[in-house]
Amino acid sequence: MGKTLAAEQDDPRRKPLAWLHGEIKSPPFTPEGRQEAGMLLRLLQEGERLSMPQAERLPDVGARCGALRVRDAEHNWRIMYRIDSDAILITDVYSKTTRKIPTKVIQQSKRRLAHYDATVRAARKNQSRD
């Protein structure tokens, strides 16, 4: 499974980010693009409901799923996510080159979320046995 960044201790209400796939670093992001991506992720962590132009809903991927839209120099980045009650799950980060989200990206995000959900269910089941 991916890495999890704990919510900052100064605000325990902030949901942690759970990275199932992808990363945001410079390069390929410019420092300004990385900063914008971080700001948008922070807003999600704090419970903000983002809409166009910063984010788009993606019901084709699943409930509570969306994509952050980061315009950065020569790239239009998308950060695919799902908002859970206890975390923000990042399923992919990619440079958008076409109008439509590639089918492959949608399928991979769905697979990563299904794997995550199955892992969480199994862990809860094992905890209840103990």
LOLODREN-258746 format. One record per residue (C-alpha): residue number from 1; residue in three letters; x, y, z. Coordinates in steps of 0.5 Angstrom, whole numbers, plus 500, padded with zeros to 3 digits. Layout:
% LOLODREN-258746
<atom><seq>NUM</seq><type>ALA</type><X>X</X><Y>Y</Y><Z>Z</Z></atom>
...
This chain:
% LOLODREN-258746
<atom><seq>1</seq><type>MET</type><X>500</X><Y>500</Y><Z>500</Z></atom>
<atom><seq>2</seq><type>GLY</type><X>502</X><Y>507</Y><Z>499</Z></atom>
<atom><seq>3</seq><type>LYS</type><X>505</X><Y>512</Y><Z>504</Z></atom>
<atom><seq>4</seq><type>THR</type><X>501</X><Y>516</Y><Z>509</Z></atom>
<atom><seq>5</seq><type>LEU</type><X>503</X><Y>523</Y><Z>511</Z></atom>
<atom><seq>6</seq><type>ALA</type><X>500</X><Y>524</Y><Z>518</Z></atom>
<atom><seq>7</seq><type>ALA</type><X>496</X><Y>531</Y><Z>519</Z></atom>
<atom><seq>8</seq><type>GLU</type><X>500</X><Y>536</Y><Z>522</Z></atom>
<atom><seq>9</seq><type>GLN</type><X>499</X><Y>536</Y><Z>530</Z></atom>
<atom><seq>10</seq><type>ASP</type><X>497</X><Y>543</Y><Z>530</Z></atom>
<atom><seq>11</seq><type>ASP</type><X>490</X><Y>542</Y><Z>527</Z></atom>
<atom><seq>12</seq><type>PRO</type><X>488</X><Y>535</Y><Z>529</Z></atom>
<atom><seq>13</seq><type>ARG</type><X>482</X><Y>535</Y><Z>525</Z></atom>
<atom><seq>14</seq><type>ARG</type><X>486</X><Y>535</Y><Z>518</Z></atom>
<atom><seq>15</seq><type>LYS</type><X>485</X><Y>529</Y><Z>515</Z></atom>
<atom><seq>16</seq><type>PRO</type><X>492</X><Y>525</Y><Z>513</Z></atom>
<atom><seq>17</seq><type>LEU</type><X>494</X><Y>524</Y><Z>506</Z></atom>
<atom><seq>18</seq><type>ALA</type><X>494</X><Y>517</Y><Z>504</Z></atom>
<atom><seq>19</seq><type>TRP</type><X>498</X><Y>516</Y><Z>497</Z></atom>
<atom><seq>20</seq><type>LEU</type><X>496</X><Y>510</Y><Z>494</Z></atom>
<atom><seq>21</seq><type>HIS</type><X>500</X><Y>512</Y><Z>487</Z></atom>
<atom><seq>22</seq><type>GLY</type><X>504</X><Y>518</Y><Z>485</Z></atom>
<atom><seq>23</seq><type>GLU</type><X>508</X><Y>524</Y><Z>488</Z></atom>
<atom><seq>24</seq><type>ILE</type><X>509</X><Y>531</Y><Z>487</Z></atom>
<atom><seq>25</seq><type>LYS</type><X>516</X><Y>533</Y><Z>487</Z></atom>
<atom><seq>26</seq><type>SER</type><X>520</X><Y>538</Y><Z>483</Z></atom>
<atom><seq>27</seq><type>PRO</type><X>522</X><Y>536</Y><Z>477</Z></atom>
<atom><seq>28</seq><type>PRO</type><X>517</X><Y>535</Y><Z>474</Z></atom>
<atom><seq>29</seq><type>PHE</type><X>513</X><Y>540</Y><Z>478</Z></atom>
<atom><seq>30</seq><type>THR</type><X>515</X><Y>547</Y><Z>478</Z></atom>
<atom><seq>31</seq><type>PRO</type><X>516</X><Y>550</Y><Z>485</Z></atom>
<atom><seq>32</seq><type>GLU</type><X>510</X><Y>554</Y><Z>484</Z></atom>
<atom><seq>33</seq><type>GLY</type><X>506</X><Y>548</Y><Z>481</Z></atom>
<atom><seq>34</seq><type>ARG</type><X>508</X><Y>544</Y><Z>487</Z></atom>
<atom><seq>35</seq><type>GLN</type><X>506</X><Y>550</Y><Z>492</Z></atom>
<atom><seq>36</seq><type>GLU</type><X>499</X><Y>550</Y><Z>488</Z></atom>
<atom><seq>37</seq><type>ALA</type><X>498</X><Y>542</Y><Z>489</Z></atom>
<atom><seq>38</seq><type>GLY</type><X>500</X><Y>543</Y><Z>496</Z></atom>
<atom><seq>39</seq><type>MET</type><X>495</X><Y>548</Y><Z>497</Z></atom>
<atom><seq>40</seq><type>LEU</type><X>489</X><Y>545</Y><Z>494</Z></atom>
<atom><seq>41</seq><type>LEU</type><X>491</X><Y>538</Y><Z>498</Z></atom>
<atom><seq>42</seq><type>ARG</type><X>491</X><Y>542</Y><Z>504</Z></atom>
<atom><seq>43</seq><type>LEU</type><X>484</X><Y>545</Y><Z>503</Z></atom>
<atom><seq>44</seq><type>LEU</type><X>481</X><Y>538</Y><Z>502</Z></atom>
<atom><seq>45</seq><type>GLN</type><X>485</X><Y>536</Y><Z>508</Z></atom>
<atom><seq>46</seq><type>GLU</type><X>481</X><Y>541</Y><Z>512</Z></atom>
<atom><seq>47</seq><type>GLY</type><X>474</X><Y>539</Y><Z>509</Z></atom>
<atom><seq>48</seq><type>GLU</type><X>473</X><Y>545</Y><Z>503</Z></atom>
<atom><seq>49</seq><type>ARG</type><X>469</X><Y>542</Y><Z>498</Z></atom>
<atom><seq>50</seq><type>LEU</type><X>473</X><Y>544</Y><Z>492</Z></atom>
<atom><seq>51</seq><type>SER</type><X>469</X><Y>545</Y><Z>485</Z></atom>
<atom><seq>52</seq><type>MET</type><X>471</X><Y>548</Y><Z>478</Z></atom>
<atom><seq>53</seq><type>PRO</type><X>476</X><Y>550</Y><Z>476</Z></atom>
<atom><seq>54</seq><type>GLN</type><X>480</X><Y>548</Y><Z>482</Z></atom>
<atom><seq>55</seq><type>ALA</type><X>477</X><Y>541</Y><Z>482</Z></atom>
<atom><seq>56</seq><type>GLU</type><X>472</X><Y>536</Y><Z>478</Z></atom>
<atom><seq>57</seq><type>ARG</type><X>468</X><Y>531</Y><Z>481</Z></atom>
<atom><seq>58</seq><type>LEU</type><X>469</X><Y>524</Y><Z>478</Z></atom>
<atom><seq>59</seq><type>PRO</type><X>463</X><Y>519</Y><Z>479</Z></atom>
<atom><seq>60</seq><type>ASP</type><X>466</X><Y>515</Y><Z>474</Z></atom>
<atom><seq>61</seq><type>VAL</type><X>472</X><Y>513</Y><Z>479</Z></atom>
<atom><seq>62</seq><type>GLY</type><X>467</X><Y>512</Y><Z>485</Z></atom>
<atom><seq>63</seq><type>ALA</type><X>463</X><Y>516</Y><Z>490</Z></atom>
<atom><seq>64</seq><type>ARG</type><X>467</X><Y>522</Y><Z>493</Z></atom>
<atom><seq>65</seq><type>CYS</type><X>472</X><Y>522</Y><Z>488</Z></atom>
<atom><seq>66</seq><type>GLY</type><X>475</X><Y>527</Y><Z>484</Z></atom>
<atom><seq>67</seq><type>ALA</type><X>481</X><Y>530</Y><Z>481</Z></atom>
<atom><seq>68</seq><type>LEU</type><X>485</X><Y>537</Y><Z>483</Z></atom>
<atom><seq>69</seq><type>ARG</type><X>487</X><Y>541</Y><Z>477</Z></atom>
<atom><seq>70</seq><type>VAL</type><X>494</X><Y>544</Y><Z>477</Z></atom>
<atom><seq>71</seq><type>ARG</type><X>496</X><Y>549</Y><Z>471</Z></atom>
<atom><seq>72</seq><type>ASP</type><X>504</X><Y>549</Y><Z>472</Z></atom>
<atom><seq>73</seq><type>ALA</type><X>508</X><Y>552</Y><Z>466</Z></atom>
<atom><seq>74</seq><type>GLU</type><X>508</X><Y>547</Y><Z>460</Z></atom>
<atom><seq>75</seq><type>HIS</type><X>503</X><Y>542</Y><Z>464</Z></atom>
<atom><seq>76</seq><type>ASN</type><X>496</X><Y>541</Y><Z>466</Z></atom>
<atom><seq>77</seq><type>TRP</type><X>497</X><Y>536</Y><Z>472</Z></atom>
<atom><seq>78</seq><type>ARG</type><X>491</X><Y>532</Y><Z>475</Z></atom>
<atom><seq>79</seq><type>ILE</type><X>491</X><Y>529</Y><Z>482</Z></atom>
<atom><seq>80</seq><type>MET</type><X>486</X><Y>524</Y><Z>483</Z></atom>
<atom><seq>81</seq><type>TYR</type><X>483</X><Y>523</Y><Z>490</Z></atom>
<atom><seq>82</seq><type>ARG</type><X>478</X><Y>520</Y><Z>494</Z></atom>
<atom><seq>83</seq><type>ILE</type><X>475</X><Y>523</Y><Z>500</Z></atom>
<atom><seq>84</seq><type>ASP</type><X>474</X><Y>518</Y><Z>506</Z></atom>
<atom><seq>85</seq><type>SER</type><X>472</X><Y>520</Y><Z>513</Z></atom>
<atom><seq>86</seq><type>ASP</type><X>479</X><Y>519</Y><Z>516</Z></atom>
<atom><seq>87</seq><type>ALA</type><X>483</X><Y>520</Y><Z>510</Z></atom>
<atom><seq>88</seq><type>ILE</type><X>484</X><Y>523</Y><Z>503</Z></atom>
<atom><seq>89</seq><type>LEU</type><X>487</X><Y>518</Y><Z>498</Z></atom>
<atom><seq>90</seq><type>ILE</type><X>491</X><Y>520</Y><Z>493</Z></atom>
<atom><seq>91</seq><type>THR</type><X>490</X><Y>515</Y><Z>487</Z></atom>
<atom><seq>92</seq><type>ASP</type><X>494</X><Y>518</Y><Z>481</Z></atom>
<atom><seq>93</seq><type>VAL</type><X>498</X><Y>524</Y><Z>479</Z></atom>
<atom><seq>94</seq><type>TYR</type><X>499</X><Y>525</Y><Z>472</Z></atom>
<atom><seq>95</seq><type>SER</type><X>500</X><Y>530</Y><Z>466</Z></atom>
<atom><seq>96</seq><type>LYS</type><X>494</X><Y>531</Y><Z>462</Z></atom>
<atom><seq>97</seq><type>THR</type><X>495</X><Y>532</Y><Z>455</Z></atom>
<atom><seq>98</seq><type>THR</type><X>488</X><Y>530</Y><Z>452</Z></atom>
<atom><seq>99</seq><type>ARG</type><X>481</X><Y>533</Y><Z>454</Z></atom>
<atom><seq>100</seq><type>LYS</type><X>479</X><Y>526</Y><Z>457</Z></atom>
<atom><seq>101</seq><type>ILE</type><X>482</X><Y>523</Y><Z>463</Z></atom>
<atom><seq>102</seq><type>PRO</type><X>485</X><Y>517</Y><Z>460</Z></atom>
<atom><seq>103</seq><type>THR</type><X>481</X><Y>510</Y><Z>461</Z></atom>
<atom><seq>104</seq><type>LYS</type><X>487</X><Y>507</Y><Z>463</Z></atom>
<atom><seq>105</seq><type>VAL</type><X>488</X><Y>512</Y><Z>469</Z></atom>
<atom><seq>106</seq><type>ILE</type><X>481</X><Y>511</Y><Z>471</Z></atom>
<atom><seq>107</seq><type>GLN</type><X>481</X><Y>504</Y><Z>471</Z></atom>
<atom><seq>108</seq><type>GLN</type><X>488</X><Y>504</Y><Z>475</Z></atom>
<atom><seq>109</seq><type>SER</type><X>485</X><Y>509</Y><Z>480</Z></atom>
<atom><seq>110</seq><type>LYS</type><X>479</X><Y>504</Y><Z>481</Z></atom>
<atom><seq>111</seq><type>ARG</type><X>483</X><Y>498</Y><Z>482</Z></atom>
<atom><seq>112</seq><type>ARG</type><X>488</X><Y>502</Y><Z>487</Z></atom>
<atom><seq>113</seq><type>LEU</type><X>481</X><Y>504</Y><Z>491</Z></atom>
<atom><seq>114</seq><type>ALA</type><X>479</X><Y>497</Y><Z>491</Z></atom>
<atom><seq>115</seq><type>HIS</type><X>485</X><Y>494</Y><Z>493</Z></atom>
<atom><seq>116</seq><type>TYR</type><X>485</X><Y>499</Y><Z>499</Z></atom>
<atom><seq>117</seq><type>ASP</type><X>478</X><Y>498</Y><Z>501</Z></atom>
<atom><seq>118</seq><type>ALA</type><X>480</X><Y>490</Y><Z>501</Z></atom>
<atom><seq>119</seq><type>THR</type><X>486</X><Y>491</Y><Z>505</Z></atom>
<atom><seq>120</seq><type>VAL</type><X>482</X><Y>496</Y><Z>510</Z></atom>
<atom><seq>121</seq><type>ARG</type><X>476</X><Y>491</Y><Z>511</Z></atom>
<atom><seq>122</seq><type>ALA</type><X>481</X><Y>485</Y><Z>512</Z></atom>
<atom><seq>123</seq><type>ALA</type><X>485</X><Y>489</Y><Z>517</Z></atom>
<atom><seq>124</seq><type>ARG</type><X>479</X><Y>490</Y><Z>521</Z></atom>
<atom><seq>125</seq><type>LYS</type><X>476</X><Y>483</Y><Z>520</Z></atom>
<atom><seq>126</seq><type>ASN</type><X>483</X><Y>481</Y><Z>523</Z></atom>
<atom><seq>127</seq><type>GLN</type><X>482</X><Y>486</Y><Z>529</Z></atom>
<atom><seq>128</seq><type>SER</type><X>476</X><Y>484</Y><Z>531</Z></atom>
<atom><seq>129</seq><type>ARG</type><X>478</X><Y>477</Y><Z>532</Z></atom>
<atom><seq>130</seq><type>ASP</type><X>484</X><Y>479</Y><Z>537</Z></atom>
